[in-house]
Amino acid sequence: MEFDAPDRRGSNSGKWDRMEALFGVSPHDGLAMWTADSDYPTAPCVREAVQKAVDHGVFGYSWTYPAYLDAVCWWMQNRHGWAIEP
């Protein structure tokens, strides 16, 4: 399996652009191994959903979203064995 990560140096990425200041290692020589900040592109379905919201152009508050609440309940039941109510 091949993994092509985008080059995030110079993109205001803390782990890459502050590597030398924090650890004394050039980002051209170092390997950033932080788990909370991934170096792979966001899934296409997520990018499409974000783009749809951007294209709509209004970023106001939303009301409850039943599909989201159902997904959270499903996750908690299947992942943790907790039956929760939305």
N, CA and C atoms as a LAMMPS dump frame, in Angstrom:
ITEM: TIMESTEP
0
ITEM: NUMBER OF ATOMS
258
ITEM: BOX BOUNDS ff ff ff
-5.0000000000000000e+02 5.0000000000000000e+02
-5.0000000000000000e+02 5.0000000000000000e+02
-5.0000000000000000e+02 5.0000000000000000e+02
ITEM: ATOMS id mol type element x y z
1 1 1 N 0.844 -1.174 0
2 1 2 C 0 0 0
3 1 3 C 0.895 1.244 0
4 2 1 N 0.553 2.176 -0.833
5 2 2 C 1.311 3.422 -0.923
6 2 3 C 0.542 4.527 -0.213
7 3 1 N 1.273 5.395 0.448
8 3 2 C 0.649 6.502 1.163
9 3 3 C 1.298 7.797 0.715
10 4 1 N 0.557 8.611 -0.008
11 4 2 C 1.059 9.891 -0.482
12 4 3 C 0.459 11.005 0.363
13 5 1 N 1.248 11.54 1.266
14 5 2 C 0.789 12.625 2.125
15 5 3 C 1.135 13.964 1.486
16 6 1 N 0.219 14.91 1.561
17 6 2 C 0.539 16.238 1.038
18 6 3 C 1.641 16.891 1.885
19 7 1 N 2.453 17.702 1.257
20 7 2 C 3.513 18.42 1.968
21 7 3 C 2.882 19.587 2.711
22 8 1 N 2.923 19.558 4.023
23 8 2 C 2.285 20.601 4.829
24 8 3 C 3.282 21.636 5.327
25 9 1 N 4.535 21.504 4.958
26 9 2 C 5.517 22.511 5.351
27 9 3 C 5.146 23.845 4.705
28 10 1 N 5.219 24.916 5.496
29 10 2 C 4.88 26.24 4.987
30 10 3 C 3.39 26.518 4.919
31 11 1 N 2.575 25.66 5.544
32 11 2 C 1.107 25.825 5.512
33 11 3 C 0.555 26.243 6.875
34 12 1 N 1.423 26.742 7.744
35 12 2 C 1.058 27.132 9.105
36 12 3 C 0.697 25.924 9.964
37 13 1 N 1.253 24.777 9.633
38 13 2 C 1.075 23.565 10.423
39 13 3 C 2.053 23.618 11.596
40 14 1 N 1.528 23.594 12.797
41 14 2 C 2.374 23.699 13.978
42 14 3 C 3.45 22.638 14.056
43 15 1 N 3.098 21.407 13.742
44 15 2 C 4.081 20.336 13.898
45 15 3 C 5.186 20.411 12.857
46 16 1 N 4.908 20.963 11.7
47 16 2 C 5.942 21.088 10.675
48 16 3 C 6.644 22.439 10.742
49 17 1 N 5.874 23.51 10.839
50 17 2 C 6.466 24.844 10.753
51 17 3 C 7.114 25.314 12.049
52 18 1 N 6.881 24.622 13.136
53 18 2 C 7.523 24.976 14.402
54 18 3 C 8.518 23.905 14.864
55 19 1 N 8.724 22.889 14.036
56 19 2 C 9.594 21.778 14.4
57 19 3 C 10.999 22.242 14.782
58 20 1 N 11.577 23.109 13.964
59 20 2 C 12.947 23.547 14.234
60 20 3 C 13.009 24.389 15.502
61 21 1 N 12.046 25.295 15.692
62 21 2 C 12.046 26.14 16.886
63 21 3 C 11.82 25.323 18.152
64 22 1 N 10.968 24.328 18.079
65 22 2 C 10.642 23.529 19.269
66 22 3 C 11.654 22.427 19.555
67 23 1 N 12.152 21.791 18.504
68 23 2 C 12.954 20.589 18.708
69 23 3 C 14.356 20.66 18.097
70 24 1 N 14.653 21.77 17.413
71 24 2 C 15.976 21.92 16.819
72 24 3 C 16.214 21.041 15.608
73 25 1 N 15.143 20.586 14.981
74 25 2 C 15.245 19.708 13.809
75 25 3 C 14.581 20.401 12.63
76 26 1 N 15.272 20.457 11.519
77 26 2 C 14.708 21.065 10.321
78 26 3 C 13.519 20.244 9.833
79 27 1 N 12.435 20.885 9.397
80 27 2 C 11.31 20.121 8.851
81 27 3 C 11.668 19.397 7.555
82 28 1 N 12.803 19.739 6.973
83 28 2 C 13.254 19.035 5.767
84 28 3 C 13.985 17.745 6.133
85 29 1 N 14.456 17.652 7.373
86 29 2 C 15.168 16.458 7.834
87 29 3 C 14.359 15.633 8.833
88 30 1 N 13.436 16.286 9.536
89 30 2 C 12.693 15.627 10.6
90 30 3 C 11.472 14.885 10.093
91 31 1 N 10.91 14.102 10.982
92 31 2 C 9.69 13.362 10.694
93 31 3 C 8.71 13.654 11.818
94 32 1 N 7.642 14.35 11.504
95 32 2 C 6.639 14.71 12.508
96 32 3 C 5.745 13.495 12.756
97 33 1 N 5.666 13.073 14
98 33 2 C 4.911 11.867 14.335
99 33 3 C 3.799 12.167 15.341
100 34 1 N 3.107 13.271 15.165
101 34 2 C 2.025 13.638 16.071
102 34 3 C 0.763 12.9 15.67
103 35 1 N 0.03 12.422 16.643
104 35 2 C -1.176 11.658 16.336
105 35 3 C -2.407 12.536 16.166
106 36 1 N -2.448 13.684 16.801
107 36 2 C -3.653 14.514 16.773
108 36 3 C -3.769 15.351 15.503
109 37 1 N -2.738 15.416 14.703
110 37 2 C -2.749 16.23 13.49
111 37 3 C -2.297 15.347 12.341
112 38 1 N -3.247 14.87 11.575
113 38 2 C -2.948 13.904 10.518
114 38 3 C -2.448 14.583 9.255
115 39 1 N -1.618 13.878 8.541
116 39 2 C -1.054 14.378 7.289
117 39 3 C -1.63 13.643 6.093
118 40 1 N -2.924 13.495 6.056
119 40 2 C -3.554 12.904 4.893
120 40 3 C -4.801 13.711 4.562
121 41 1 N -5.21 13.696 3.314
122 41 2 C -6.365 14.499 2.912
123 41 3 C -7.65 14.037 3.594
124 42 1 N -8.55 14.962 3.772
125 42 2 C -9.866 14.661 4.316
126 42 3 C -10.65 13.837 3.298
127 43 1 N -11.489 12.938 3.775
128 43 2 C -12.275 12.07 2.9
129 43 3 C -13.122 12.899 1.935
130 44 1 N -13.248 12.445 0.692
131 44 2 C -14.032 13.196 -0.297
132 44 3 C -15.457 13.51 0.164
133 45 1 N -16.125 12.572 0.845
134 45 2 C -17.508 12.834 1.277
135 45 3 C -17.567 13.978 2.279
136 46 1 N -16.547 14.129 3.102
137 46 2 C -16.506 15.231 4.067
138 46 3 C -16.246 16.54 3.332
139 47 1 N -15.301 16.533 2.409
140 47 2 C -15.016 17.748 1.632
141 47 3 C -16.243 18.19 0.841
142 48 1 N -16.983 17.223 0.286
143 48 2 C -18.195 17.554 -0.47
144 48 3 C -19.253 18.18 0.428
145 49 1 N -19.417 17.654 1.642
146 49 2 C -20.402 18.206 2.578
147 49 3 C -20.017 19.624 2.991
148 50 1 N -18.731 19.844 3.244
149 50 2 C -18.266 21.183 3.604
150 50 3 C -18.455 22.126 2.422
151 51 1 N -18.122 21.669 1.214
152 51 2 C -18.284 22.514 0.032
153 51 3 C -19.743 22.881 -0.19
154 52 1 N -20.651 21.934 0.061
155 52 2 C -22.086 22.204 -0.082
156 52 3 C -22.51 23.322 0.875
157 53 1 N -21.999 23.282 2.095
158 53 2 C -22.319 24.337 3.061
159 53 3 C -21.725 25.667 2.621
160 54 1 N -20.514 25.639 2.099
161 54 2 C -19.866 26.872 1.615
162 54 3 C -20.651 27.442 0.44
163 55 1 N -21.048 26.595 -0.477
164 55 2 C -21.806 27.05 -1.644
165 55 3 C -23.145 27.658 -1.235
166 56 1 N -23.745 27.135 -0.171
167 56 2 C -25.007 27.692 0.318
168 56 3 C -24.793 29.119 0.798
169 57 1 N -23.664 29.361 1.453
170 57 2 C -23.266 30.718 1.809
171 57 3 C -23.786 31.266 3.113
172 58 1 N -24.631 30.534 3.815
173 58 2 C -25.154 31.003 5.099
174 58 3 C -24.624 30.09 6.187
175 59 1 N -24.023 30.69 7.209
176 59 2 C -23.403 29.903 8.277
177 59 3 C -24.081 30.16 9.611
178 60 1 N -25.401 30.21 9.612
179 60 2 C -26.148 30.464 10.836
180 60 3 C -26.287 29.204 11.676
181 61 1 N -27.014 29.345 12.753
182 61 2 C -27.246 28.215 13.644
183 61 3 C -28.231 27.239 13.02
184 62 1 N -28.018 25.972 13.299
185 62 2 C -28.92 24.927 12.811
186 62 3 C -29.775 24.401 13.951
187 63 1 N -30.893 23.826 13.595
188 63 2 C -31.74 23.187 14.572
189 63 3 C -31.342 21.723 14.635
190 64 1 N -32.024 20.922 15.421
191 64 2 C -31.642 19.521 15.559
192 64 3 C -31.624 18.824 14.196
193 65 1 N -30.74 17.889 14.093
194 65 2 C -30.542 17.144 12.853
195 65 3 C -30.695 15.669 13.205
196 66 1 N -31.879 15.09 12.971
197 66 2 C -32.163 13.717 13.41
198 66 3 C -31.147 12.673 12.934
199 67 1 N -30.676 12.774 11.716
200 67 2 C -29.711 11.779 11.212
201 67 3 C -28.418 11.816 12.022
202 68 1 N -27.997 13.009 12.431
203 68 2 C -26.797 13.14 13.265
204 68 3 C -27.027 12.497 14.626
205 69 1 N -28.161 12.805 15.241
206 69 2 C -28.466 12.233 16.553
207 69 3 C -28.569 10.705 16.475
208 70 1 N -29.165 10.198 15.406
209 70 2 C -29.253 8.747 15.218
210 70 3 C -27.854 8.137 15.092
211 71 1 N -26.967 8.818 14.383
212 71 2 C -25.603 8.322 14.206
213 71 3 C -24.861 8.287 15.545
214 72 1 N -25.051 9.306 16.368
215 72 2 C -24.411 9.33 17.691
216 72 3 C -24.948 8.184 18.552
217 73 1 N -26.25 7.992 18.554
218 73 2 C -26.847 6.893 19.331
219 73 3 C -26.323 5.544 18.843
220 74 1 N -26.259 5.369 17.522
221 74 2 C -25.731 4.123 16.955
222 74 3 C -24.298 3.904 17.401
223 75 1 N -23.464 4.951 17.312
224 75 2 C -22.052 4.85 17.687
225 75 3 C -21.904 4.442 19.152
226 76 1 N -22.627 5.115 20.026
227 76 2 C -22.512 4.828 21.447
228 76 3 C -22.956 3.391 21.754
229 77 1 N -24.009 2.926 21.08
230 77 2 C -24.483 1.556 21.299
231 77 3 C -23.478 0.539 20.773
232 78 1 N -23.013 0.741 19.554
233 78 2 C -22.129 -0.235 18.92
234 78 3 C -20.697 -0.175 19.413
235 79 1 N -20.248 0.999 19.769
236 79 2 C -18.859 1.153 20.194
237 79 3 C -18.683 0.915 21.696
238 80 1 N -19.681 1.383 22.477
239 80 2 C -19.526 1.345 23.934
240 80 3 C -20.602 0.526 24.662
241 81 1 N -21.59 0.033 23.922
242 81 2 C -22.659 -0.734 24.553
243 81 3 C -23.607 0.125 25.376
244 82 1 N -23.644 1.422 25.079
245 82 2 C -24.514 2.347 25.825
246 82 3 C -25.731 2.689 24.975
247 83 1 N -26.887 2.407 25.495
248 83 2 C -28.126 2.788 24.808
249 83 3 C -28.522 4.175 25.302
250 84 1 N -28.383 5.156 24.433
251 84 2 C -28.713 6.534 24.82
252 84 3 C -29.883 7.022 23.995
253 85 1 N -30.571 8.004 24.507
254 85 2 C -31.697 8.64 23.803
255 85 3 C -31.239 9.97 23.216
256 86 1 N -31.699 10.269 22.03
257 86 2 C -31.305 11.549 21.439
258 86 3 C -31.807 12.725 22.247
